[in-house]
């Protein structure tokens, strides 16, 4: 069953991934703020910085996955 997913499925998957980014950024901001209240060495970051960190994390993961996929072949 190596069928390609149709456009509706891909659109829904992309929309779902984009909808999760603000929630993950909010959680990251919340966790780092809590750790910052205990250890002053850890910086407290804002929501925009958290969103950029999450997007960067996703981008790095996608680039590494592509690199390993190319190396396996």
C-alpha positions in Angstrom: 0.0 0.0 0.0 2.5 2.6 -1.1 -0.1 5.2 -2.1 0.6 8.9 -2.1 -1.6 10.8 0.3 -4.1 13.1 -1.4 -4.1 16.9 -1.2 -6.7 17.2 1.5 -4.8 14.9 3.8 -1.6 16.9 3.2 -3.4 20.2 3.7 -4.8 19.0 7.0 -1.5 17.7 8.2 0.3 21.0 7.5 -2.5 23.0 9.1 -2.4 20.8 12.2 1.4 21.2 12.4 1.1 25.0 12.1 -1.7 25.1 14.7 0.5 23.3 17.3 3.5 25.7 17.0 1.9 28.5 19.2 0.9 26.0 21.9 4.4 24.5 22.0 5.9 28.0 22.1 3.6 28.9 25.0 4.6 25.8 26.9 8.3 26.5 26.2 7.9 30.1 27.4 6.0 28.8 30.5 8.6 26.2 31.4 11.6 28.5 30.9 9.9 31.2 33.0 9.4 28.7 35.8 13.0 27.5 35.6 14.1 31.2 35.5 12.3 31.8 38.8 14.4 29.1 40.4 17.7 29.6 38.6 18.6 33.1 37.5 21.1 31.7 35.0 18.3 30.4 32.7 16.9 33.3 30.6 13.2 34.1 30.6 12.1 34.4 26.9 9.0 36.0 25.4 6.4 34.5 23.1 8.1 35.7 19.9 11.4 34.2 20.8 9.8 30.9 21.8 8.0 30.7 18.4 11.3 31.4 16.6 13.0 28.7 18.8 10.3 26.1 17.9 10.4 26.9 14.2 14.2 26.7 14.3 14.0 23.3 16.1 11.5 22.0 13.4 13.8 23.3 10.6 16.9 21.7 12.1 15.0 18.4 12.6 13.9 18.5 9.0 17.3 19.3 7.7 18.9 16.5 9.7 16.2 14.0 8.6 16.9 14.9 5.0 20.7 14.5 5.5 20.3 11.1 7.1 17.8 10.0 4.4 20.4 11.0 1.7 23.2 9.2 3.6 21.2 5.9 3.9 20.7 5.6 0.2 
